[in-house]
Amino acid sequence: MSEDRAVMLQVSHLSKLYPVRGARILGPKRCVHAVDDVSFELHAGETLGIVGESGSGKSTLARTLLALTPPTGGSVRYRGEDVTGFRGRAARALRAQVQMVFQDPYASLNPKMKVGEAICEPILVNRRAADRREAAHKARALLALVGLQPDMFDRYPHEFSGGQRQRIGIARALAVEPQVLICDESVSALDVSVQAQILNLFNDLKARLGLTYIFIGHDLAVVRYISDRILVMYLGRVMEIAACDQLFGGGAHPYTQSLVSAALEPTLDQRGERILLQGDIPSPIDPPKGCRFCQRCFCAQGICHDAEPDLSEREPGHFVRCHFAQEVKGRA
């Protein structure tokens, strides 16, 4: 069980608000609630999947964990050390332990730099090799580790396919020997067959190197394949956290049920119909007063519009933010 493993990341009440430009000087201060009161733990050796619609705050959360974006409130602890808002040298040291694999591998690579040089760069900057010769040797070994030929060292990014470029991005992330990889939509731009290859590569690297993952995605089937636990976000809030089988066996939050219904085999409501959400996600500048999901929820009641529910543990390891989670779970 992940609860018995060491805690790699502990996130407590993390928030990131962006002031709205052009707001009236004398009017009320308005902010985009990108990440709002997010708390969770990431255990050593597990893969935590994070899912949600566009605008739910997934990528902002990832950037905040990496100290690329300073948080507005809350804290992030890495292996017990408070790393909240790290800057400069401290932030670089953190990123040597927690690395990112981006959605667009071509945009994350310098098109004028050979891939071998791109992999050598973080090795040298972080002093993982004594000289360029040793760095080049390690870079070739990393290319082989991710399933590429070492002689590809002297080629440019445009000479590779999308799947190959993503492998190069993974090799570059591994160059500093991190303990945690944050994968931000890292297979969403790839063909389905290539997605499967990269997912299998992630699983293989996890077993061989003892890595820990945060895997962000919008395709619930993909996230399910690779994850041990799944965190569901909506409009900056955590709606549900549960083990993968627990979540797909009967998610307790209506939003989770709608995601499962849309992504996998039809999940029927108590009337025998597929769960379809109405309307669009509300503006993060002006979120609903009560539950963030109440305007689209198929079982919302008066209290849902008036009071924000807490993120409560309904059973061991299963956290839900819903006033009627038990009742909803019974109809999944």
N, C-alpha and C positions, 0 to 999 in steps of 0.2 A: 504494500500500500504506500502511496506517495506521502501520506501523513507521517510515516516512519522514517522518511529520508530527510537529509539536511535541507534546510530552507535556503535556496540560492537568492531569491528576491522576495522581499516583503514590502508590499505596497499598501500604504495606509492613508485613506481619505484623500487620495491624490486628485487635484483639480488643475485645470488649465483653462483660463478665461482670456479671451482676446477683446480688448476695448474696441467698440465700433467707431470707425473714423467718421467724422462729419456730424457726430451727434451734437445736439444743441448744448452750448456752454452752460446755460441756466437750467436745462432740462435734466431729467434723471439719467444717471450713468447707465449706459447699455453695453452689454458684453455678449460675445458668442460663447456659449457654454460648451466648449469642445470636449472636455473631460471634466466630470463633475462627481466628486466624492467616490472615487474608485478604490476598492480595497481587494487584495487577493494575495496569495502566496504561491510561489513557484518552487517546487521541490526538485532536488538534484535527480537527474536522469529521467525526468518526465517531459512530455510534450503537452503544453497547455495551448489549446486552440482558442482563438478569439474570433467571434463571428458577429455580424451585424450589417445592416444596410449602409450604403454610402452616407457619410455624414454622421455616423454613430460615434466617432471619436477613436476608432481603432489605430489609425496611423499617428494621430496626435499623441496617443498614449505611448506608442512605441518610441517616438522621438523624445518624449519626456523621460522615459526610462533610461535612454541613452545619454541624457544631459545635453541633447541637441536643442531642446526647448526648455527653458526654465519653468518649473511649475508655479502656479499661483498659490497653491496651498497643499498641505499634506506632506508625506514623506516617502522616500524610497530607500530601502536598506539592501545592500548587496553583501551577502554572507555575514550579516550582523552589523555591518558598518553603514552609517548614515551617509548616503551619497547624494542627497537631495541638493539640486542646484550646483553641482560641481562645475568648476570652470578651469580653463587652462590646463596645466600639467595634471591636476587631479582628474579632470574629465578624460584626458587622453589615457591615463592609467586605467580608468574604468572601462573605456572602450576597447582596451586590450583584453579585457575579460568578458565583455558583452559586446558582440558584433552584430551587424545588420546585414541581411541579404535582401536586396531591393527588388521591386517588381520589374523594373526595366533594366536588364543587365547592360544594354548598350549605353544607356544614359549614365550608368554608374562607372563606366570605363572611359578613360581618355582615348579618343579615336586616333590620336597622334602618337600614342605610346604602345609599344609592343606588349603583348599580354605578359610575357616573362618579366618585363620591367615593371608592369603594374603590380605583379605579385611580389616582386623583390622590394618595391618601395616600402610597404609597411614592415617588412622583415627588417630592413635597415633602420628605418625611423625608430622602431621599437627595440632595436638592438637584439634581435633574435638570431643574428649571425655576426661573425667577427669581421667579415669583409664581403665584397660583392661576389666573389667566387663561391663562398659558402652559401650566400643568399640565393644565387642562381641554382645551386644544387638542390636547395630546399624547395625552390619554386618548381623545378622539374618534378620533384617527388610529389608535390601537391597536385600538379596537373595529372599525374598518374593516379593519385588517390581518388580524384573526382571523375576518373574514367576517360581522360584525354591522353593523347600521345605526348611524351616529353618533348619531342621535336617541334611541337606547336609553340614552343617558347618564343620563337622569333617571328611570329605572325601577328597581324593587327586585328582588332576586334571585328572589323567589317568582313573579314574572311571567314567568319564562323556563323553557324546557324544560331537561332534564338536559344535552343536548348544547350548548345555548346557554350554560348556566351554566359548563360546562367551557371554552368559548371565552373567557368572561369571566375565569375563573381563569388561563388562558394569557396573556391580555392583561395581567392584573395582575402575573404573573411577569415578563413582558417589560418592564414599566414602568421597571425599574431598569437596563435594557440589559445583561443578563447574557451571559456567554460560554457557560455550561453550564446545561442544564436537566436536573434529575432528575425523571423522570416515574414516580411511585409508584402503580402499578395505575391509571393515569389514564384508562383506557377500559373497565375491567372492569365498571363499574356502568351502562354505556350499552348500548342496543340494538345489534345487529350492524350495521345499516345506518349508525347514527350513529357507531359505532366506526370504520368505514371512512372517514367524513368527517373525523374528528379525526385519524386516522393520516395521511391525505393532507395535512391542515393542518400537522402536525408536519414532514412531509417538505418541504412548500413553504416553511415558515419556516426550516428548516435551510439550504435552497438560497439563500433571499433574504437571510438575516441572518448566515449563516456560523456557525450554532449547533453545539454539541456536546451529545450526549444520553447520559444513562444512562436506559434504559427498563426498568423493573421490571414483571414480569407473571407470571401463572401459566398463561396461554394461549399455548402454544408457537407456534401458528399465527400469532397476532397479533405476538408477539415476532420471529418469523422475517420477517414482512413488512417490519418497520421497521429491523431491526438489521443492522449490518455484521459484528459479532462477538457471540458469546453466552458468558456466564459462567453455569455451572450450579452452584447451591449446594444443599447438603444438610446439615442439622443444624449450621449455622454455618460449615461448611467449603466451600471451592471444590473441586468434583469435576472440572470440566473447563472449559477456555477454548479456543475455536476460532473461526475464521471461520465465518460462517453456513452457507455451502455445504459447508464441510468437516465441520461438525457433523452436518448432515442427510444428508450423503453416506455417513456411517459413523462415528457417535460411538464413541469408544473406551471410554467408561466404561459399565458396565451400567446405572447410574441414568439416564444420558443416553438410552440406548437405550430404556429403559422409558418415559421421558417422550415421546419421539418416537413410540413405538408407541401410546401412549394418545391423543395429540393429533392425529396425522395419519393417513395411510393406514397400515394395519397393517404394523408392522415385525416380521418373523418371525424366530424363533430357528432354530438349526440343525435342529430337529425339525419345522420348518414350522408352528409355533404362534405365536400372538400372545404378546408378553412381558407378563405380568401379575405385579405385585409382591404378595407376601403380607405381611400384618401392617401395623401402623401405624408411623409415624416414632417412634423411641425418644425418651425424655424428654431434653430438653437439660440437665436437672440431673444426669443420670447417663448420659452418652453411652457407647457401647461402647468397650472397651479398645483394640481395634485399629482397623480401618477403620470409620468411622462408618456405612457402608452394609452392613457384613458380615451383619447379622441378616436382611436382606431380599434379599441378593444371590443371584442364581440360579447364580453360578459361584464362590462363596466357597470357599476352602480354609483349611487350618489356620493359615497365616501371616496370613491376613486377620483372624482373631480375636485374634492375638497382637501384631501390629505395625502401626502406622499408616504407610501408604505416603506418600512425598513427592509433592509436585506437580512432576512432571517434564515437560520439553519433549521430546515423542516425535518431533516434526518441527517445522520452523520455524513459530512462532506457535501451535502446538497443544500445550497443557499438560493433563496428565491425572494424577489422583491415584488410581492403581490398581496393585496388584502385577502384574496380568495384563492390562494394557491392550492389548498387542499381540495376545495370543490372543483377547481379546474382540472387538477390531476385526475380526478375520478372520471372525467369525461373524455380523456385523451384516448 
